[in-house]
Amino acid sequence: EAQIVESGGGLVQPGGSLRLSCAASGFTFSSYAMSWYRQAPGKARELVARITSGGSSTGYADSVKGRFTISRDNAKNTVYLQMNSLKPEDTAVYYCNAERRLVASNYWGQGTQVTVSS
């Protein structure tokens, strides 16, 4: 019943920007911390950014700190990842995750492809 749908991926040149969106439904969005993960071919999935349920706190991987910004709009049940100054090493499938540890609940989206290349 719960559903998470990522969008906004695509092909962009180095130094460019993209904004990813993650639309959620079927659960109480405002009760869940939201995260963006990414996975490149042949590599392990890694945490990119995380935001608390109320949006009061964020965290980032060192590799994206200062370039990426995670945000959420609880009225729209949507989380965003603004990606600036993109590098070829940012190329990966980006996944959206919802987690509520208190009830051991976790949901994943299907992923959206981001390719950074000239």
Salt bridges, closest charged atoms under 4 A:
GLU46 OE2 - ARG38 NE 2.73
ASP62 OD1 - LYS65 NZ 3.42
ASP90 OD1 - ARG38 NH1 2.97
ASP90 OD2 - ARG67 NH1 2.80
GLU99 OE1 - ARG50 NH2 3.04
GLU99 OE1 - ARG101 NE 3.51
